[in-house]
């Protein structure tokens, strides 16, 4: 029953629904186009550019128009002092019942250090959002490549298991005939059947894990889980097993390092803006309008009289309850934190590089050792198989060497995957992940 279940699952996974064959490069391109985070970061860049325009607009002429019409239902009474119109104080009302005004106000900032600081912040702010977008793209590349490698390694494992399955099936058939002829014991047949059943279970487990890894790959790509894809038949592992590495880290290539620099630039501008609150602001102001005054509603919009003025407006900050002083101190503290974080993050980036380089070296050594062991184990198995076929060694000797070969295969596949991941981490630590992925296929 396990045999039929395994074959049924195998057919579904390997040859059933898959419609689109994709390479690693194609998977990464799909992620960079379709993952939801890509649109979010693109929108953030657009928002930053619009805010940049708003900061510049604050320093351009500001024009507004107004129109008002009022019905003074009861005019305010004013008391005129005695002696103007007689010996006693006199009550008087000034104005007209209907008052209509139309005007245009124009102002132009001539000097405002806070607005100037805001304009200076435009460039680093937009550059920071661009870097954040690039950082997200690097993360998508890393996650997609890691998930892709996981699928491919299960594929390699599955191929090994299928080869073992075919071998055990042939052995069971041969031993079964030999048992019927009385040349081998029943326990010899059972021993190989145990290996066959174990291999069938491992195939089932590998198929399940491969499907889970495929789901993880689709998720990292931003692909609908219902989409059916298959990966390329083979991967060129030669690029992954090379052990060439650089000794010095160029921090300027790292997106995170560039983000830290931009964050410091922005905080310095924020400090300038807080200090600018101590400086006066100067603006040119003007108004052009017309007015109609009448006590008769039918003539409320007749007899217009124009008026206008131009002038300068100077505002000098005097005292704000020590708020400005506190704000400047706050921004200084923030700048100190940014500088401290910059040093701390730089050390972490250097540490990540050194650790990644060491991990690649260790993984490469393990890979070469396991590869050599696998080749040696296969060589020994081939000899034992030849001797077993000619009756020189027992089935037990053959199965022992076969078990050693299977362990060597498993160790080789595991070390290959570990090398793939450490190489991925290393390329990410030196800021060359896109170039590395583009070279694989």
C-alpha positions in Angstrom: 0.0 0.0 0.0 2.8 2.4 0.8 4.3 1.8 -2.6 1.1 2.9 -4.4 0.6 5.9 -2.1 4.2 7.0 -2.7 3.8 6.6 -6.5 0.5 8.5 -6.5 2.0 11.4 -4.6 5.1 11.4 -6.8 3.1 11.6 -10.0 1.1 14.5 -8.6 4.1 16.5 -7.5 6.5 15.7 -10.4 4.2 15.6 -13.5 0.7 16.6 -12.5 -0.4 20.2 -12.4 2.8 22.0 -13.1 2.4 24.4 -16.0 5.1 27.1 -15.8 8.8 26.2 -15.5 10.8 28.9 -13.8 14.5 29.6 -13.1 15.8 31.3 -10.0 16.2 34.6 -11.9 12.6 34.4 -13.1 11.3 33.7 -9.6 13.2 36.8 -8.3 11.9 38.9 -11.2 8.4 37.8 -10.4 8.8 38.7 -6.7 10.2 42.1 -7.6 7.2 42.8 -9.8 4.3 41.1 -7.9 5.1 41.1 -4.2 2.7 43.5 -2.3 5.6 45.1 -0.5 7.0 46.3 -3.8 3.9 48.5 -4.4 4.0 49.7 -0.8 7.6 50.9 -1.1 7.0 52.4 -4.5 4.1 54.4 -3.0 6.3 55.5 -0.2 8.8 56.9 -2.7 5.9 58.7 -4.5 4.8 60.1 -1.1 8.3 61.4 -0.4 8.5 63.2 -3.8 5.1 64.8 -3.1 6.3 66.0 0.3 9.3 67.4 -1.4 7.1 69.5 -3.7 5.1 70.7 -0.7 8.2 71.9 1.1 9.2 73.9 -2.0 5.7 75.2 -2.4 5.9 76.9 1.1 8.6 79.2 -0.3 6.6 80.2 -3.4 4.0 83.0 -3.5 0.8 82.3 -1.7 -2.4 83.8 -3.2 -5.9 83.6 -1.8 -9.1 85.3 -2.6 -12.1 86.2 -0.4 -15.6 87.6 -0.8 -17.9 88.6 2.0 -21.3 90.3 2.2 -22.8 91.3 5.5 -26.2 92.6 6.6 -25.6 94.8 9.7 -29.0 94.3 11.2 -28.2 96.6 14.0 -25.2 98.9 13.9 -23.1 99.3 16.9 -23.7 102.4 18.9 -20.7 104.6 19.9 -20.8 107.4 22.5 -19.1 110.6 21.4 -17.6 112.8 24.2 -19.3 116.0 25.3 -18.3 119.1 23.4 -18.2 117.6 19.9 -21.8 118.0 18.9 -23.1 119.7 22.1 -22.6 120.1 25.8 -23.6 116.5 26.5 -22.3 113.1 25.3 -23.9 112.0 22.0 -24.8 108.5 20.9 -24.0 107.8 17.2 -24.0 104.9 14.8 -21.4 104.6 12.0 -21.4 102.4 8.9 -24.0 101.1 6.5 -26.5 98.3 6.7 -25.0 96.3 3.8 -21.2 95.8 3.5 -19.7 93.8 0.6 -16.0 93.1 0.2 -14.0 91.2 -2.5 -10.2 91.0 -2.2 -7.0 89.1 -3.2 -4.2 88.5 -0.7 -0.7 87.8 -1.9 2.3 86.9 0.4 5.8 85.9 -0.4 8.3 84.5 2.1 11.5 86.4 1.8 13.4 84.7 4.6 12.3 81.8 6.8 15.2 79.5 8.0 12.8 76.8 9.1 11.3 76.5 5.5 14.8 76.6 4.1 15.8 73.6 6.3 12.7 71.8 5.1 13.8 72.3 1.5 17.3 71.0 2.3 15.7 67.9 3.8 14.0 67.0 0.5 16.9 65.3 -1.2 18.1 63.0 1.7 14.5 62.2 2.5 13.7 61.1 -1.1 17.0 59.2 -1.3 16.2 57.5 2.0 12.8 56.2 0.7 14.6 55.0 -2.5 17.1 53.1 -0.4 14.3 51.6 1.7 12.7 50.4 -1.5 16.0 48.9 -2.6 16.5 47.3 0.8 13.1 45.7 0.5 14.0 44.4 -3.0 17.2 42.8 -1.6 15.1 41.1 1.2 12.7 39.7 -1.5 15.7 38.4 -3.5 17.2 36.8 -0.4 13.9 35.2 0.8 13.1 34.0 -2.7 16.5 32.5 -3.4 16.6 30.8 0.0 13.1 29.2 -0.6 14.2 28.3 -4.1 17.3 26.5 -2.8 15.2 24.6 -0.3 12.9 23.3 -3.1 15.9 22.3 -5.2 17.6 20.5 -2.3 14.5 18.4 -1.7 14.5 17.7 -5.4 18.1 16.4 -5.2 17.2 14.3 -2.2 14.1 12.9 -4.0 16.2 11.9 -6.9 18.6 10.0 -4.6 15.7 8.3 -2.9 14.1 7.3 -6.2 17.4 5.7 -7.3 17.5 3.7 -4.1 13.9 2.7 -4.5 14.5 1.3 -8.0 17.6 -0.6 -6.7 15.7 -2.1 -3.8 12.7 -3.1 -6.0 15.0 -5.0 -8.3 16.8 -6.7 -5.4 13.5 -7.8 -3.9 12.4 -9.3 -7.2 15.7 -11.2 -7.6 15.8 -12.3 -3.9 12.2 -13.4 -4.1 13.0 -15.8 -7.0 16.1 -17.0 -5.2 14.0 -17.7 -2.1 11.6 -19.7 -4.1 14.5 -21.7 -5.5 15.8 -22.2 -2.0 19.1 -20.3 -2.6 18.5 -17.6 0.0 16.8 -17.4 3.3 13.4 -15.5 3.8 15.1 -13.2 6.2 17.3 -11.9 3.4 14.3 -11.0 1.4 12.8 -9.3 4.5 15.9 -7.3 5.1 15.8 -5.7 1.7 12.0 -5.2 2.0 12.7 -3.2 5.2 15.1 -1.0 3.3 12.5 -0.6 0.5 9.7 0.3 2.9 12.0 2.8 4.7 12.9 4.4 1.4 9.2 4.6 0.3 8.4 6.5 3.6 11.4 8.8 3.0 10.1 9.5 -0.5 6.6 10.4 1.0 8.3 12.7 3.5 10.5 14.3 0.9 7.5 14.9 -1.4 5.6 16.6 1.5 8.5 18.7 2.5 9.1 19.7 -1.2 5.5 20.8 -1.5 5.8 22.9 1.7 9.0 24.4 0.4 7.2 25.2 -2.9 4.5 27.0 -0.9 7.1 29.0 1.0 8.6 29.9 -2.4 5.3 31.1 -3.7 4.7 33.1 -0.6 8.1 34.8 -0.8 7.4 35.6 -4.5 3.9 37.1 -3.7 2.4 34.4 -5.9 -1.1 32.9 -5.5 -0.9 29.5 -3.8 -3.2 28.1 -6.5 -0.7 28.9 -9.2 1.0 25.8 -10.6 4.7 26.1 -11.3 7.7 23.8 -11.5 11.4 24.7 -11.3 14.1 24.2 -13.8 15.4 20.6 -14.2 18.9 21.2 -12.9 21.0 23.9 -11.3 24.6 24.7 -11.9 26.1 24.1 -8.5 29.6 24.9 -9.6 29.1 28.6 -8.9 28.0 27.7 -5.3 30.9 25.5 -4.4 33.6 27.9 -5.3 35.5 29.3 -2.3 36.7 32.6 -3.6 36.0 35.5 -1.1 37.2 39.0 -0.6 39.1 40.0 2.5 37.9 43.6 2.9 34.3 44.8 3.2 33.3 47.9 1.2 30.7 49.4 3.4 29.6 51.9 0.8 28.0 49.1 -1.2 25.7 48.1 1.6 22.2 49.6 1.5 21.8 49.5 5.3 25.0 51.5 5.7 23.8 54.1 3.1 20.5 54.3 5.0 22.3 55.0 8.3 24.2 57.9 6.5 21.0 59.4 5.2 19.4 59.1 8.6 22.2 61.2 10.1 21.9 63.8 7.3 18.2 64.2 8.0 18.7 64.5 11.8 21.3 67.2 11.2 18.8 69.1 9.1 16.2 68.7 11.9 18.6 70.2 14.3 19.1 73.2 11.9 15.4 73.6 11.7 15.0 73.7 15.5 17.7 76.3 15.7 16.0 78.3 13.0 13.1 78.9 15.3 15.3 81.6 17.0 15.6 83.6 13.8 13.1 86.2 12.6 11.0 85.6 9.4 10.4 88.2 6.7 7.6 88.2 4.2 6.2 90.6 1.6 2.4 91.1 1.9 -0.2 92.8 -0.3 -3.9 93.1 -0.7 -6.0 94.2 -3.6 -9.7 94.6 -3.2 -12.9 96.5 -3.7 -15.8 97.4 -1.3 -19.5 98.3 -1.7 -21.3 100.2 1.1 -25.1 100.9 1.0 -28.1 101.0 3.2 -30.4 99.8 0.4 -30.2 96.1 -0.5 -31.1 96.8 -4.1 -27.9 98.9 -4.3 -25.8 96.6 -2.1 -23.6 95.6 -5.1 -23.3 99.1 -6.7 -20.8 101.9 -6.2 -17.6 99.8 -5.7 -14.6 101.5 -4.2 -11.2 99.9 -4.7 -8.4 99.7 -2.1 -5.0 98.1 -1.9 -1.8 98.0 0.1 1.7 96.5 0.0 4.1 96.0 2.8 6.6 93.9 4.7 5.9 91.6 7.6 8.7 90.9 10.1 8.1 88.5 12.9 10.7 88.3 15.6 10.4 85.4 18.1 11.0 86.8 21.6 9.9 84.2 24.3 8.1 80.8 24.0 8.4 79.5 27.5 11.8 77.9 26.8 10.2 75.6 24.2 12.7 76.3 21.5 15.6 75.7 23.8 14.2 72.4 24.8 13.5 71.4 21.2 17.1 72.2 20.2 18.4 69.9 23.0 16.0 67.2 22.0 17.3 67.2 18.4 20.9 67.2 19.6 20.1 64.1 21.7 18.6 62.5 18.6 21.6 63.3 16.5 23.9 61.8 19.2 21.8 58.6 19.1 22.0 58.5 15.3 25.8 58.8 15.4 26.0 56.1 18.1 23.7 53.8 16.1 25.8 54.4 13.0 28.9 53.2 14.8 27.0 50.3 16.3 25.4 49.2 13.0 28.8 49.5 11.2 30.3 47.1 13.7 27.4 44.7 13.2 27.8 44.9 9.4 31.5 44.1 9.7 30.7 41.3 12.1 28.1 39.8 9.7 30.7 39.9 7.0 33.3 38.2 9.0 30.8 35.6 10.3 29.5 34.9 6.8 33.0 34.5 5.4 33.9 32.0 8.2 30.6 30.1 7.7 31.3 29.8 3.9 34.7 28.4 4.6 33.4 25.9 7.2 30.5 24.9 4.9 32.8 24.5 1.9 35.2 22.3 3.9 32.2 20.2 5.1 30.9 20.0 1.5 34.2 18.8 0.1 34.6 16.3 2.9 31.1 14.9 2.4 31.4 14.8 -1.3 34.7 12.9 -1.1 33.1 10.5 1.5 30.2 9.9 -0.9 32.5 9.1 -3.8 34.5 6.8 -1.6 31.3 5.1 -0.2 30.0 4.6 -3.7 33.3 3.1 -4.7 33.2 0.7 -1.8 29.6 -0.2 -2.5 30.4 -0.9 -6.2 33.1 -3.3 -5.1 30.9 -5.0 -2.5 28.1 -5.2 -5.1 30.4 -7.0 -7.5 31.5 -9.4 -4.8 27.9 -10.0 -3.7 26.9 -10.8 -7.2 29.6 -13.4 -7.4 28.9 -14.8 -4.0 32.1 -13.6 -2.3 30.4 -11.5 0.4 27.1 -11.9 2.2 23.9 -9.8 1.9 24.7 -8.3 5.3 28.0 -7.0 4.1 26.3 -5.5 1.1 23.5 -3.8 3.1 26.1 -2.4 5.6 28.0 -0.7 2.8 24.8 0.3 1.2 23.7 2.0 4.4 27.0 3.8 4.7 26.6 5.0 1.1 23.1 6.3 1.9 24.3 8.1 4.9 27.1 9.7 2.8 24.5 10.8 0.2 22.4 12.3 2.9 25.3 14.2 4.5 26.4 15.4 1.0 22.9 16.8 0.2 22.7 18.5 3.7 26.2 20.0 3.3 25.3 21.2 -0.2 22.3 23.1 1.1 24.3 24.5 4.0 26.9 25.8 1.5 24.1 27.3 -0.7 22.7 29.2 2.3 26.0 30.4 3.6 27.0 31.6 0.1 23.7 33.5 0.0 24.4 35.1 3.4 27.9 36.0 2.3 26.8 37.7 -0.9 24.2 39.6 1.1 26.8 40.7 3.6 29.0 42.3 0.9 26.1 43.9 -1.0 26.4 41.8 -4.1 23.3 39.6 -3.9 21.7 40.7 -7.2 24.9 40.0 -9.1 25.3 36.6 -7.5 21.7 35.5 -8.3 22.0 36.7 -11.9 25.0 34.4 -12.4 23.4 31.2 -11.1 21.1 30.7 -14.1 
